[in-house]
Amino acid sequence: MLKHRLLAPRPPILLGFGGLLAFLHYNDERRAVKIGKDSYTGSDTAVAPIIGGPFTLVNSENQIVNEQDFLGNWVLLYFGYTSSPDIGPDQVRIMAKVIDTLEAKKNLKVLPVFVTIDPQRDTPAQLRAYLKEFDPRIVGLGGLVSAVRQMAQEYRVYFKKVEEEGDDYLVESSHSMYLIDPKMKVVRCFGVEYNAEQLSKEILKELKKHQVNA
């Protein structure tokens, strides 16, 4: 059985445009670009800031999981929430179509993972019911608000709650989608400008690069 580490508390996500800048600045300081020696030339070379990191969340079957559970799989990771009125469902549909395309046409398996940024409303049961409507293969992750917030910080995902009438609210976010390699390293980050066909082609390119370099 895997041992799950206790997660250290992180600074809360700040809201608004100024908050976004402060949030990114905080992450940039944590992940400052380091200068190292190139192993071939001996010259200084910049190492890119790290995106991604450890997490401990709860899946739609109410089981505790962490990043170690996904090792060995190519992962397509999306941060959204089940009450999203427009962009969110479109992105999940694209995700479902992409994994179908890659598996059916190229015999390549990519594990789709949906992380909710609204864990207060998105219970494991809610996640399971929602994702089943798109594709039952999509893994839903949620859990404690603090744990979701930490993962969002690790992946540089911006989100904030927008209050509406009564107790209702929406969640604004960057709608980030990531391709992660079998070692749980982020390979690419995709925005909403990609449709399913374009995204499939870009992911296929990255998988072919990996096969060549393996």
N, C-alpha and C positions, 0 to 999 in steps of 0.2 A: 504494500500500500504506500502511496506517495505521502511524504510528510509535507505539510503545507506551512510555509513560513508566515509569521505574523508580519503584517505590512506596516511600515512606519507611516505616521500621519503626514499629509502633504498640505501645503498652503491651499486655501480654498480658491476656486476659479472666480476671477473678478468679472464683473458684468460691464456691458456697454463697450463702445469703441475704445475708450481709454483703457478699460479693463482688458480688452483683447490684446492691446499693445503691451500692457504690463505682464499679462499671462505669457505671451511669446517671449518677452524679455527674460522672464523668470526661467523659462525652459532653456533659452539660449545660454543663460549663465550656468545652468546646471550641466548643459551639454556643450560647453565651449569647444570650439574647434582646436584640436591639438596639433602641434607640429612634431612630426617624427622623421626618422631617417628611412629613405627608400632602401629596401633590402638589396636592390640591384645596382643602383647608381651611387648610393651613399649620400645623396643630396636630400635637403629638407623637403618634405611633402606634407600637404595639409590632409588631415583626417576629417571626413565629413561628420557633422553633428549626428548623434545617434537618435533614431526615432524608434519607439517601442521599448518594451521592458517587461519585467515580471508582473504578474497579476494573479489574484485569487478571486474568482467569481462563482456564481451558482448557475447551473444550466437549467434548461426547461424541464428536466426530470428531477429538479431539486437536489442535485448532486454538486458537491464542491469540486471545482476544477481549477487548474492553473496552466501556465504556458507550457509546462512540461508535458501535459497531456496531448498537446498538438504536435510535438516533435515527430518528424518523419513524414509530415503531410505538407503539401502546398496548400496554403490557406488564402481565401479571399475574404477579407474582414471589413465589415461595414458597421458604422456607428449610427443608429437611428432610434426610433421609438414607435410603438404600435399605434399611437393616436395621431401620427403625422398625417396631415390632410392631403398632401400632394406629392412633393418630391420624394419623401420617404418610400411610399409604396412603389413609385416608379423605379427607384434604385433597387429595391428588393426584387422586383420583376426582372430587371436587367441582370442582377446577380443569378437568379434562377435560370434564366435563358443562357447565360454564359457557361455555367457548369454543364448544362445539357449539351451545348454546342461542342465544348471541348471533349466531353466524354463520348458523344455519339459520332463525331466526325474525326476526332484525333486520338481517341482512346486514352485521353489524359484526364486524371482525376484531380480536381481541386476542391478542397473542403470549404463550403460556404459557412461563415460565422457571422451572426448578427448580435452586436452588443447594444443593449438598450441604454440610452442616456436619460431615461425616465424610469428608474427602478422603483420609484414610489408607487407608480401605477402598473408597471409591467412586471407582474408576478410571474413565476415560472409557468403557471397554468395559462396566463394571458399570452405569454410569449409562444408557448406551444400551439395554442389555438390559432394565433395570428400567422405564424410562419407556416403552419400546415396548409393554409390557403394558397401559399405560393409554391412551396416545395418542402416536403417533410424531411429532406436531407439537410436543410439549413439548421445549424446549431444555434440555439438562442442562449445568450448569457446575460445575467443581471446580478442582483445581490444587493449588498449594502451600498448606500449612496456614497459613502467615503471610498469604497473599493472601486466603484465605477468612476468616480472623480479622479482617483489616482491613475487608473488606466488611461483615461482621456488625457491626462497631463503627459503621461509617458508617450502617447501617440500624437500629441499636439493637436488634439481635437478641441475645438471651441464650441461651447454650448451655453445657453442661458434660458431661464424660464421667463416666459412673457405672460403676465396675468391677463385674463379676460373677464367677462362678466361672471359673477358668482364665484364659485370655487374652481372654475375651469381655467385652463392655461394651455399654451403651446410651448414648444421648446425650439428655439432657434439654434441651428448648428451649422457646422462646416460641411456636413454630409460627406465625410471622408471615407474612401474605400481603399484598402491596402492589399497588395499582393505580398505574401510572406512566404519565404522559402522553408524547406524542411528543417532548418536549424533555427526557425523562428526569428529570422532577420528580415526586416522590411526591404523589399526589392523595389517596389514602385508604389506611388500614391496617385490615385485617380480622382478626378473631380466629376461633377455632374455633366460635363460637356461630352462624355463618352456614351454612345449608345451601345447596345449589346454586341453588335457586330464589330465595332471598333475596339471595344474592350476585349473581346475574345482574341482579336488579332494581336493586340499589345501583350496580353498575357502569354499567348503562344510564343511570341518573340522571346520573352523572358525565360520561358521554360526551355526553349531551344538553346539559349545562351548557357543555361545551367548544364544541359546535357553535354555541350561541347567542352565546357570547362571542368566537368566532373572527372 
